[in-house]
């Protein structure tokens, strides 16, 4: 993953790893989807970053333009949803959290 990548995180249950991911894409963008409680916690954890956005949503309904993301980080990267594939750039990658480093 490059620091300029636009990254979609389809689950906000990774807690403190959010900060690491936000730092890794400092020149790009990080968008996270989750349940209301997860969104509030993610916003609290990453409040000082201006290149992150967390919204309520799921991997099956992604309110973003086609081919906008370079990388999608998902809990089950081997089974991406049609929505995930729609918003992923043609040469983009769907990865698990363990694949992007610690």
C-alpha positions as CSV (number, residue, x, y, z in Angstrom):
1,X,0.0,0.0,0.0
2,X,1.3,3.5,-0.9
3,X,0.9,6.6,1.3
4,X,-1.1,8.2,-1.6
5,X,-3.7,5.4,-1.9
6,X,-7.4,5.9,-1.4
7,X,-8.4,3.2,1.0
8,X,-11.8,1.8,1.9
9,X,-12.1,-0.1,5.2
10,X,-15.3,-2.1,5.2
11,X,-15.2,-2.9,8.9
12,X,-14.3,-0.6,11.8
13,X,-13.9,-3.3,14.3
14,X,-10.1,-3.1,14.1
15,X,-9.8,-0.5,16.9
16,X,-6.3,0.9,17.4
17,X,-5.2,-0.4,14.0
18,X,-7.2,2.5,12.5
19,X,-4.6,5.0,13.6
20,X,-1.8,2.9,12.0
21,X,-3.8,2.7,8.8
22,X,-4.5,6.4,8.8
23,X,-0.8,7.1,9.2
24,X,0.0,4.7,6.4
25,X,-2.1,6.6,3.9
26,X,-1.3,10.1,5.1
27,X,-1.1,11.6,1.6
28,X,-4.2,9.7,0.4
29,X,-7.6,9.1,2.0
30,X,-9.1,6.6,4.4
31,X,-12.8,5.9,4.3
32,X,-14.3,3.5,6.9
33,X,-17.7,1.9,7.0
34,X,-19.4,0.5,10.1
35,X,-22.2,0.6,12.6
36,X,-23.0,3.8,14.4
37,X,-21.1,2.9,17.6
38,X,-18.0,1.9,15.5
39,X,-18.2,5.1,13.5
40,X,-18.2,7.3,16.6
41,X,-15.3,5.3,18.1
42,X,-13.3,5.6,14.9
43,X,-13.9,9.3,14.7
44,X,-12.7,9.7,18.3
45,X,-9.5,7.6,17.6
46,X,-8.6,9.5,14.5
47,X,-9.9,13.0,15.3
48,X,-6.6,14.7,14.5
49,X,-6.4,13.4,10.9
50,X,-8.0,15.4,8.1
51,X,-7.7,12.7,5.4
52,X,-10.1,10.2,7.1
53,X,-13.9,9.8,7.0
54,X,-16.0,7.3,8.8
55,X,-19.6,6.8,7.9
56,X,-22.4,4.3,8.7
57,X,-22.6,1.7,6.0
58,X,-21.7,-1.9,5.0
59,X,-19.7,-3.7,2.3
60,X,-23.0,-4.3,0.4
61,X,-24.0,-0.7,0.1
62,X,-21.0,1.7,-0.6
63,X,-22.0,5.3,-1.4
64,X,-19.0,6.1,-3.5
65,X,-18.2,6.6,-7.2
66,X,-17.1,3.8,-9.4
67,X,-13.4,2.9,-9.3
68,X,-12.6,5.5,-6.6
69,X,-10.6,3.3,-4.2
70,X,-7.1,1.9,-4.8
71,X,-7.3,-0.6,-1.9
72,X,-10.2,-2.1,0.0
73,X,-9.4,-3.6,3.4
74,X,-12.0,-6.2,4.2
75,X,-12.5,-9.0,6.8
76,X,-13.1,-11.6,4.1
77,X,-11.1,-10.3,1.1
78,X,-11.5,-13.6,-0.7
79,X,-15.2,-12.9,-1.2
80,X,-15.6,-9.3,-2.2
81,X,-19.2,-8.0,-2.8
82,X,-20.3,-6.6,-6.2
83,X,-20.4,-3.1,-4.5
84,X,-16.7,-3.5,-3.4
85,X,-15.7,-4.4,-7.0
86,X,-17.7,-1.5,-8.3
87,X,-15.8,1.1,-6.2
88,X,-12.4,-0.5,-6.7
89,X,-10.1,0.8,-9.3
90,X,-9.4,-1.6,-12.2
91,X,-5.9,-2.4,-11.0
92,X,-6.8,-2.0,-7.3
93,X,-6.6,-4.7,-4.6
94,X,-8.9,-6.2,-2.0
95,X,-6.8,-7.1,1.1
96,X,-7.2,-8.4,4.6
97,X,-6.0,-6.3,7.5
98,X,-3.1,-8.8,8.0
99,X,-1.9,-8.2,4.4
100,X,-1.4,-4.5,4.9
101,X,1.2,-4.7,7.6
102,X,1.0,-3.9,11.3
